[in-house]
Every structure is written in structure tokens, then in C-alpha cells.
């Protein structure tokens, strides 16, 4: 089975469309959506595009999906990011049960898929986290491969006898420009889809109602933070989620 893994789309519809146009994604048996799908500039449009994938799509809950639904209902705590409460207000009542139903983990062909870790959708583990940390978050997991997102940085590493894969982020990458994803099948391939980021920024400015969209797109789409910058932030004291 060939599986395309898309994580952390964050409502960036042009990036999503670029990945879905990839021949290997179009031909994949399954498309696993690894959470944090909508919290961004085009949440409703992104949801509609993902639902159009039908039964090929396998959905996993991200912390932002859970928090977005709670915020849309006026409960829970808003993420300290101006675009998050705005995105929550765009959701329609019928969208909330879709987010509520998303599972924490999914297992396909012996591979465990989760957003952050198998036990929690906000935990942070990094490519350079010590083996003791990986052993802690993977305790009780029997799957030989775990695929997780959340940190927006792609990597493949062996951790406590398990292969851990992070596809990176489709919509808000840390590292290189473009939409990052992974292809599982005959091995593991970390992929990056290049697309016209200037056109994407113009598209978002024209189509998103978020008041700060031009500044947001400039930072996350046109000039994403480096992996080194992100690792410094995520490794700081008290950091648990993104």
C-alpha cells in the first residue's frame, strides 16, 4: 500500500492543492491527514477540499483541530495566535462534529499514525530528543513504525527500536519553502513540493478574510522560519505544544 502523509496544513489551501496535484499523491492508496488541518487563513475551504477526498482520506486529530472546535463553541482556551480565534469563528456548526470525531491515533498496515505522540496531541519530541524521551512517549507502542507531525519539521530516525517519521508541514513549514509531506510504500520518502509562493500569497490575500493575512503569509509562506530557529524555540523550557 502506498500512503501519502500530509500534516499541519493549517488552512493554507494553495499549499494543499500543490501537494494533491502530485502524481504520487493522486495515485496513493490512502492519504493520511495527520492533524492541525484547518487553523489558518482558509479553514472552511480547506475542510471542503479534504472532505472531497472521500474514503481515500484517513483523518487523525491534531491539537489545533480539537482546540479549534472548542474555541468555536466558546469553550476551552484560545491559542495565543491572532489567526486562531479568527479561524474558529469561520467554522460552521456542521463542521464541529467532523473535528470532534477525529481519532487520536490510527493504525494502517502495522504503522501507527498520530499527530504529536501516540498518547497526547500536544507533546513535543524532536529529531534530537534523547532516546530516553522517545522511550517514554512510545511506551506500550508495539508498532515498528510511528508517523507523527506537530513540530512542522521533517525527519526520519530510529528511536527505541522503532522507525519514527515526521513528514513536516504542508502549510507552515519550518526549514525550506514549499509544502512538505511523506510517501510510505517501498520505504520512506520525505518529499517537498515546490509551488509559486508569490502567487500563493496573492491568492491568500484575495481569498482569506483574515485582517492580517498579508503579514501572516509573508512569515509562514514566503519566509518560513529555519529548522534551527524552530529547534531552539521548541527545546526551550516549558514548551509542550505548537
C-alpha positions in Angstrom: 0.0 0.0 0.0 1.3 3.5 -0.9 0.3 6.1 1.7 0.8 9.8 1.3 1.0 11.6 4.6 0.0 15.2 4.9 0.4 17.0 8.2 -0.1 20.5 9.6 -1.9 22.0 6.6 -3.2 24.9 8.7 -5.7 26.1 6.3 -3.2 27.0 3.6 -5.2 25.9 0.6 -2.6 26.7 -2.2 -0.1 24.5 -0.5 -2.6 21.7 -0.1 -3.6 21.9 -3.7 0.0 21.8 -4.8 0.5 18.5 -2.9 -2.7 17.0 -4.0 -1.6 17.6 -7.6 1.5 15.5 -7.1 1.2 12.3 -9.2 2.3 10.1 -6.3 -0.4 11.6 -4.1 -3.0 11.2 -6.8 -2.1 7.6 -7.2 -1.7 6.8 -3.4 -4.0 4.1 -2.0 -4.5 6.2 1.2 -3.9 9.8 2.1 -3.4 10.2 5.9 -4.2 13.6 7.2 -2.1 13.9 10.3 -3.9 16.8 12.1 -3.8 20.5 12.5 -5.7 20.8 9.3 -7.7 24.0 9.4 -6.3 26.5 11.9 -5.1 29.1 9.4 -6.3 31.5 6.7 -8.8 29.4 4.8 -10.3 26.9 7.3 -13.6 26.2 5.7 -12.3 26.0 2.1 -9.6 23.6 3.3 -12.1 21.4 5.1 -14.3 21.2 2.0 -11.3 20.2 -0.1 -10.2 17.5 2.3 -13.7 16.1 2.6 -13.8 15.8 -1.2 -11.0 13.2 -1.0 -13.7 10.7 0.2 -12.8 7.3 1.5 -9.1 7.5 0.5 -8.5 10.0 3.3 -7.7 8.8 6.8 -8.1 11.5 9.4 -6.1 11.9 12.6 -6.8 14.6 15.3 -4.3 17.4 15.9 -4.3 19.6 19.0 -5.4 22.6 16.8 -8.4 20.7 15.4 -9.6 19.9 19.0 -8.9 23.4 20.2 -10.5 25.0 17.2 -13.8 23.2 17.8 -13.7 24.1 21.4 -13.0 27.7 20.6 -15.8 27.8 18.0 -18.1 26.7 20.8 -16.8 29.4 23.1 -15.2 26.9 25.4 -11.6 26.0 26.1 -8.6 28.3 25.8 -7.7 30.2 22.7 -4.2 29.6 21.3 -2.2 32.8 21.7 -2.2 33.5 18.0 -4.5 36.1 16.4 -5.4 33.9 13.4 -6.6 31.0 15.7 -9.7 32.7 17.2 -10.5 34.2 13.8 -10.3 30.7 12.1 -12.6 29.3 14.9 -15.2 31.9 14.1 -15.3 30.9 10.5 -16.3 27.3 11.2 -20.0 26.4 10.6 -22.0 24.4 13.2 -21.9 21.4 11.0 -18.1 21.4 10.8 -17.7 20.9 14.6 -18.8 17.2 14.7 -16.3 16.5 11.9 -13.5 17.7 14.2 -15.0 16.1 17.3 -14.9 12.6 15.7 -11.2 12.6 14.7 -9.2 9.9 16.5 -6.0 10.4 18.4 -4.3 7.6 16.6 -4.9 5.4 13.5 -3.0 2.2 12.6 -2.7 1.1 8.9 -0.7 -2.0 7.9 1.0 -2.0 11.2 2.1 1.6 11.1 0.8 3.9 13.9 -0.1 7.4 12.8 -0.6 10.2 15.4 -0.3 14.0 15.4 2.2 14.6 18.2 2.7 11.4 20.2 0.6 8.2 20.5 -0.6 9.3 24.0 -1.1 13.0 23.6 -1.8 15.5 20.8 0.4 18.3 22.2 3.6 16.7 23.3 6.8 17.7 21.5 9.5 15.3 20.6 12.2 16.3 18.2 14.7 14.7 15.9 17.4 15.4 18.5 15.4 14.4 21.6 17.3 11.8 23.6 16.4 8.1 23.4 15.1 8.2 27.0 12.5 10.8 25.9 11.4 8.7 22.9 11.2 5.6 25.0 8.9 7.5 27.4 6.4 8.7 24.8 6.4 5.4 22.9 6.0 3.2 26.0 3.5 0.5 25.3 3.6 1.0 21.5 4.2 -2.2 19.6 4.1 -0.8 16.1 7.6 -0.9 14.4 6.9 2.5 12.7 5.3 5.6 14.1 4.4 8.6 11.9 3.9 11.9 13.7 3.7 15.6 12.8 3.1 18.6 15.1 6.6 20.2 15.0 6.5 21.1 11.3 10.0 19.8 10.7 10.6 16.6 8.6 12.8 13.8 9.8 13.3 10.1 9.9 15.1 8.5 12.8 15.4 5.2 14.7 14.2 5.6 18.3 14.0 2.8 20.8 13.8 0.2 18.0 11.1 2.0 16.2 11.4 4.0 13.0 9.9 7.4 13.6 8.8 9.6 10.6 7.8 13.2 10.6 6.5 14.4 7.2 6.9 18.1 8.1 4.2 20.7 7.4 2.2 21.3 4.2 1.1 24.8 5.1 3.5 26.2 7.7 6.9 24.6 7.2 10.0 25.2 9.3 13.1 24.9 7.2 12.7 25.2 3.5 10.0 26.8 1.5 7.4 24.6 -0.1 4.9 22.0 1.1 6.4 19.1 3.0 4.9 15.6 3.1 5.9 12.0 3.1 5.3 8.9 0.9 5.3 5.5 2.5 5.4 2.3 0.5 8.6 1.0 -0.9 10.5 2.6 2.0 10.0 6.1 3.4 10.4 9.2 1.2 10.4 12.7 2.7 9.0 14.9 -0.1 8.8 18.6 -0.7 6.5 20.1 -3.3 7.7 23.5 -4.6 5.0 25.9 -5.6 4.7 29.5 -6.5 4.7 31.1 -3.1 4.3 34.6 -4.5 1.1 33.6 -6.3 0.0 31.7 -3.1 0.4 34.9 -1.1 -1.6 36.9 -3.6 -4.3 34.2 -3.5 -4.5 34.2 0.2 -4.6 38.0 0.3 -7.5 37.9 -2.1 -9.5 35.0 -0.7 -8.9 35.0 3.0 -10.9 37.3 5.2 -8.2 37.4 8.0 -7.3 41.0 8.6 -3.6 40.3 9.0 -3.3 37.9 6.1 -0.5 39.7 4.2 1.8 39.7 7.2 0.8 36.1 8.1 1.5 34.9 4.6 4.8 36.7 4.4 6.1 35.0 7.5 4.7 31.4 7.1 4.5 31.0 3.3 7.1 33.4 1.8 9.8 33.4 4.5 9.3 30.4 6.8 11.5 30.1 9.9 14.5 27.8 9.7 14.6 24.4 11.4 17.5 25.7 13.6 15.3 28.6 14.8 12.4 26.2 15.5 14.5 23.7 17.3 15.8 26.5 19.6 12.2 27.5 20.4 10.9 24.0 20.9 13.8 23.0 23.1 13.1 25.9 25.5 11.8 25.3 29.0 8.1 24.6 29.4 7.4 24.1 25.7 4.8 21.4 25.2 2.8 22.2 22.1 2.5 24.0 18.8 
